[in-house]
Amino acid sequence: MYGTVARCTVKPENRAELKEIFERQRQARQMAGYVASYVLHEDAGHTSWMFAVFQDKATYDANADDPAMDADYREYRALMESDPEWHDGEIEGYQA
């Protein structure tokens, strides 16, 4: 698997709207190779971590290059205090 982790700042009052946007975008657009996504909001402060998981680097790159993804990004970026800090790479899964 392949994906990204993004560190960002989302004010608590914007978290519900961010969740709504992500749900609507996920339902509206079929993304080849998409596996899952998550958002972790830290207990203290306003830092959030977004995770997006794809089957492989090729499907991740195709999604990243899709103009629809840019439109989606601009919509949820408006709820953040600054641009996210992105970290892309291979994902290894471990389960109990």
Summary of the structure (lengths in Angstrom):
residues: 96
radius of gyration: 13.4
end to end distance: 18.5
largest distance: 38.3
contacts: 237
relative contact order: 0.32
helix: 39%
strand: 33%
